[in-house]
Amino acid sequence: MRFGLFIPQGWRLDLVDIPTEEHWPVMRDLATYADGSAWDSLWVYDHFHTVPVPTEEATHEAWTLMAAYAATTSRIKLGQMCTAMSYRNPVYLAKVAATTDIISGGRVQMGIGGGWYEHEWRAYGYGFPSAGERLARLDEGVQIMRDAWRDGTVSFDGKHYQVDGAIVQPKPLQDGGIPMWIAGGGEKVTLRIAAKYAQYTNFTSEPGGFAHKSQVLADHCHKVGTDFEAIVRSANFNAVIGESEADVRDRVARLRARQVAKADENAVDAMLSTLSAPESASGTPEQVVEKLEKMRQLGCEYAILYFPEAAYDRSGIEMFEQQVIPALR
């Protein structure tokens, strides 16, 4: 099992009370720490407005951070979970990602999905197309990026995107282009797109749901003629780790105190409830190993961890590195 780490960027109210001028040093230093540690990858979210509700708290832009991490780290892979296809023209995104890959020395991953956060879609003037249209754009956009990275030029005449001889040079450093992580568990469309184009997938961390989505993906692979076993399946896990269950509760209480000062109390409680859900990676190190081992047995080869206290306290991350990762490698 390999492991990725989300770097706080404000989206989940995870930079609250840190002065703006200190945001980048906090994010950069955590990325540098992960680069020198046991993590295979670091991740950011592609969002513009905070959750659980929009606030005026910081949400730093994903691809700007990708370029910055490319220049300030040396080993770790760099991903987004996940880039919303409709937020950027796909051939422009292919160009941005290729440049970032070159800056990084060939470490960028393309986490890509249809997008869902209606409030920020409308606020930024994108409208909010139907789920069917958002996923159709995803399908077309993935094809455009794949061809651009493979060939260095791309033309495409689709229903949603038209490209006429766009030159994407230099190409990414990685042979075959930047790896595609198709994110989402939609069974009719998203997982079919993943079966056609993905090197990685990312869907639910709930064990029963993960097993079911895996079978749906396998069925799509059979129908489109791709190798199911060649696609790495991943899941995201919310994590608060402590030396005891009481320690975990205390850590969550500290998070809650910061966040309810900035956002609706009921909404914060709903968001924080995911930290104690059965599909989370919260608990003592022994409890977390047990949860992740069950997922590994179901075929989850890659776990991406979100520690909501990361900007304030790395001790949970350190416990995970010292006691969980060795047990699962």
N, C-alpha and C positions, 0 to 999 in steps of 0.2 A: 504494500500500500504506500502510495506517495501522498504528500501533504502540501497544500497551499495555504497561504495566510492573507486574509483581508487586512489592508492598511486603512485605518480610520481616515475619512475625508469629510466628515461632517454630516453625511446624508442621514445617518441614523442617530443624530444628535450625539455623536461620539467625539466632538471637539468642544462641547459646551464649556464655557468658563476659561478656555485657553485663548489668550489675546490673538487677534488675527495675524499679527506679525510673527507669532510663534508657531502658526499652523504648519508652515512648510518645514521648519526645523524638526518639529515633532514627527511629521510624516516621514521626512527624509531619514531621520535617525532610526526610526523603526524599520524602514526598508533596508537600511545598511546593516542593522542588526540581523534581520532575516537572511540577508545575502551571505552573512558569515556563519549561519547556523544550519539547522537540519531541514529547512524548508526547500521544497522543489520550486515553488512559485509564489509570487505575491499578486494580489488582486485588488481592483477597485470596482466600484459600482458606476454605471453610466446613468446618472440622474442629475437633475437640476434643482429640484425642490426637496426639502426634508420629508421624512416620514417620522412618526405615524401621521402627522398632518403637516401641511406646508407652513413653514415659519421663516423668519428672516435670519435664522442661523445659517452658518456656512454650509455649502455643498460645492466642493471643488470639482472641476471638470475632468472627466476621465482621461481623455487622450492627451491633454496637456500634462497630466501626471504621468502618463505612460512615457512621454518623451523625457520628462525630468528623471524618472527612475532609470530609464535607459542610460542616461548620462552619469548617474550617481551610484549605480550598482555594477557588478562585474560578472556575476555567475547566475543569479536567480532568474527564472523565467518570469515574464510580465504579462498579466492578463486582465481582462475586464469581464465582469459577470453581471449583466452582459451588455455589450453595446447594442443600442436600439437601432435597428436598420434604418428606420425612417428619419432619424435625427440628422443624418448626413447622406449626401449623395454617395452611392456605393463606390463609384470609381474614384471620387475624391477620397473616400475613406481608405480605399486600396492604396492610394498614393501616400496618405498620412501614415498608414501602418507600415508600408514598405520603408519609408524614411526612418521611422522609429526603430524598425528591425535593424537597419544598418547602424544607427547610433548605438544600439544595444549589443551589436556583434552577433545578431541572430538569435534573440531570446524572446521575441514577441509571440503571444498567442492571440487568436481572434475569438473571443467569446462573443457570440452574436445571437440575437433573438428578435422577436417581433415588437417588443415594447408593450407597456401596459398602464403606466401611471398617467391617467387621463388629465389630471390637473396641470401637470407640467407640459403635456402635449399642447393643450389649448392655450396656456399662458405664453408659450413660445411661438404660437401661430401655426402649429402643424395640423390644426384640426384634431379630430380623433376618428380615423377611419374604422370601419368594422374590423373585427378580428380576422375575417377572411381576407380583407385587403391587406392588413398589416402582415399577415403570413405570406401572402402572394408576393409582396415586396421583399420579404425575407428570402424567399426562394430565388427570385430574380437577382437580388443583390449578391447572394452567395455565389451564384454562377459568374457574375461579373468580376467579383474579387478573385475567384479561383483562376479565371482565364487571364486576368491582368497580371497576376503574380507568376503564372506559368509562362506566358508568352511575351510579356512586356508591353503589349498593345492589346486593346480590346474593342470590339464592336458588338453591340447587342441591341436588338429591336424587340422589346417586350411590351407588355401592356402598361407597366408602371415606369419603366426606365428605358431610355434610349441612349446609347453611347456610340459615337461615330469615330472610330479610329483613335481613341484616347491612348496616349503614350504614358506608360507607367514605368519609367526608368529613373534610376536603377531599380531592378527587381529586388525583392527581399533576399537576404543572404541564405535563408534556409532552403535547402533543396525541395522542390515541389511547392514552394510558397509557405505562407504562415499557417500553422495548424488551426483548423476550424473546430471550435467548441460550439456546437448547436445546443442552446439552452432552452429548456421548457419541456413539458410533458404532454402537450396536446397530442392525442393519440391518432387522429386522422391526418393531420397535416404536419405538425412540427416534427414528430418522430419519423415521418416519411422523408422529410427534408434531411433529417439527421442520417437516416439510412443511406441516402444518396450521396451526401457530401461530407459528413463529419468524420474527423479523426477522434473526437471526444464528444460525449454527451454530458448533460448536467440536468438531473431532475430530482424529484423528491427524496428526502432522507428518511422518510417513514418506511420501515422495512417491507411491509406488505405492499405499499404503493410502488416501492422501488422494484420489487420482484415482478409486479404486474407490468410496469412500464418497460422493463427489460424484455419481457416476452413480446410485448407489442413491437418494440424495436426489432427484435429478432424476426418477427413475422414480416415486417416491412423489408428488412434486408433480404429475406428469402424472395420476396416478390420482385424487388428491383435488381437482384443479382449481385449484392455486395456481401462482404464477409462480416458477419456480426461479431465474430471473435476479434476482429482487428480494430473495433471501436472501443475505446476506453470509456467506461461508464464512471461518472463522478457524481458527487452530491455535496451540497453546502450544509454546514453544521454551525448553529449558534452555540457558543461555548462560554460558560463561566466555570472555572475549575478551582477548587479549593482543597485544603488539607482535610476538611471535614464537611459534612452537610451544613453545619452551622456556619462555617466559613463561607460556603457558597451563598447562603442566605444573606449574610452580611454584605458580601460583594454586590449582590443584586440590589439590596437596599440602598447602597451608596449610589449606584447607577440611577435608581428611581429618584432619589433626592435631587440630583442634578437635572434630570430631564423634566420632572413635573414643574420645575421653575420656568420652563420654556414652552411647554406644550400641554394640551388638555390632559388632565389626570387619567381619565378613562382610556383615552387613546394610548397613553404611555403604558398603562397597565396591560392593555391588550398586546402591545408590542413586546413588553418584557415577559409576558406569559410564554412566549416561544422559547425562553431560556430554560424553562422547566418542563417543556413538553417531552414526551417519551423519545421523539426523534431528534432531540438536541444532543449535543456532546457536553452537557453540563453534569457536574457531580465531582466526586473524588476521582483521582487518576484511575483507580481500579474500576470504578463504575464506567468511566469513559472508555477504557480498553474493552470492557465487555460489550458496550453498545457498538463500537466500531468494528469489533471482531465479527459480530453478527452481520453487519453490513458487508464486510469483506467476504464472508461466506456466500452472500447473495450476489457477488460479482462486482461490488463497488471497489474499484482499484485506486480511486483518487478521492481524497477528502479535502475540502476547502473549508477552513475554520475561520469563523468570525468571532473575535473576542471584543465585546463592546467596551471593556475597560482598558483596551490596549494603549490609548493615548495617555492614561493616567498611571497605570500599574501593569508591569510586564510579568509579574510573578506567576500568574496563571499560564501565560505562554511558556514560561520557563519550566513549570511543572509538566506541561504537555510535552515539551521537548525531551525532558529528562526521564519521564516515566511512562508516557503513552507511545510516542513514536518508536522507541526501541522494542516495545512489545508487539508491534504490528508490522515491522519491517522484516 
